Amino acid sequence: SRGGAIFNSAGKMDILGTADKRVVFEDNKAYVGGAFTDVYTNNAETFIKGALFEENHAGADAGAAGFYGKVDVENTIFRENTAAITVDGVTADLGNSDGGGAIMVGGTSDVSLTKVQFVGNESGARGGAISARHGTGYELDIDTATFTTNKSGNFGGGIANVYGGTVNMNNVDFVSNSATKAGGAIYNGKDMNYGGSTGSMSTNHGILNIAGTNTFTGNTAGEFGGAIYNDNGGTINMSGTNTFANNTHGEYAGANDIYNLGTLNITDGTTTIGGGIAGTGDFVLENGATLNIGTALIQQGTVNLDGAIVASAMNSTSCS
């Protein structure tokens, strides 16, 4: 079944509440889209404002909502929803899950999330809060958001972006999110694409653009990338003011902010790291950008430093 409360198969739909009187979706259950889902093939368009999605559950994808068409969400809270987690009345189907403890973004979808909160959502697969499996040329825009204590049993405690689509972030805070494998806050790269049926590995890789003022605090990964894991072929472009603190990963049993195997570009603004950048990818600090590293290390396959590095201490092994 799809959409435990609402299945928008065609046309336009507005779901409108306020901060004082929210539209509440609670304890709904489905195989895909615990509370809501739409269908991109029928050009569905949805506008959601002032809603609360709480304790909804999906056996496979999209614990609260599956977004496959054009969707705009404002001033909405996603709290304690689950996907691919066995709970009362729902059996997890990990073998066919695209994840997304709160939201699944898939297919030919353009999705905008503004002034949203993701708290305590969980996926047995990837994307504790959001799993983005939208195609090349399609975008997920996230503006003014918080991701707190979301969990993934695989990749991306807060967000997993895996199928060639673009994720644009502006003014987002990630606090105490966790992933069993990689990317305590964010995983950007590739993964299995089920689309609700059979699975195949995605051939494209995620693109992540980070702008504005963003913080990554106390996120953890069991293997690599305490805050962010950028897989081989993935691209991350960072600008604005970004602050990383107290992020850890299990591979080295210690501090780590970013594990990069792809391309990591800091294009502008000031980025402050406390746990370092590890991996064998390509790191570029462009002219006009500043990286504050304190005593942290930068360990990459290639390093191109045209911008300014501010360090408390540095030795011959700090950049490699």
Stockholm file with secondary structure:
# STOCKHOLM 1.0

chainA/1-320         SRGGAIFNSAGKMDILGTADKRVVFEDNKAYVGGAFTDVYTNNAETFIKGALFEENHAGADAGAAGFYGKVDVENTIFRENTAAITVDGVTADLGNSDGGGAIMVGGTSDVSLTKVQFVGNESGARGGAISARHGTGYELDIDTATFTTNKSGNFGGGIANVYGGTVNMNNVDFVSNSATKAGGAIYNGKDMNYGGSTGSMSTNHGILNIAGTNTFTGNTAGEFGGAIYNDNGGTINMSGTNTFANNTHGEYAGANDIYNLGTLNITDGTTTIGGGIAGTGDFVLENGATLNIGTALIQQGTVNLDGAIVASAMNSTSCS
#=GR chainA/1-320 SS CBCSSEEECSSEEEEECCSSSCEEEESCEEEECSSEEECGGGTCEEEEESEEEESCEEEEECSSEEECSEEEEEEEEEESCEESCCBTTBCCCGGGCCCCSSEEEEESCEEEEEEEEEESCEESSSCSSEEEEECTTCEEEEEEEEEESCEESSBCSSEEECSSCEEEEEEEEEESCEESSBCSSEEESCCEECTTSCCEECSSCCEEEEESEEEEESCEESSBCSSEEECTTCEEEECSEEEEESCEETTTTEECSEEESSEEEECSSEEECSSCEESSSEEEECTTCEEEEETCCBCCSEEEECSEEEESCCCTTSBC
#=GC SS_cons         CBCSSEEECSSEEEEECCSSSCEEEESCEEEECSSEEECGGGTCEEEEESEEEESCEEEEECSSEEECSEEEEEEEEEESCEESCCBTTBCCCGGGCCCCSSEEEEESCEEEEEEEEEESCEESSSCSSEEEEECTTCEEEEEEEEEESCEESSBCSSEEECSSCEEEEEEEEEESCEESSBCSSEEESCCEECTTSCCEECSSCCEEEEESEEEEESCEESSBCSSEEECTTCEEEECSEEEEESCEETTTTEECSEEESSEEEECSSEEECSSCEESSSEEEECTTCEEEEETCCBCCSEEEECSEEEESCCCTTSBC
//
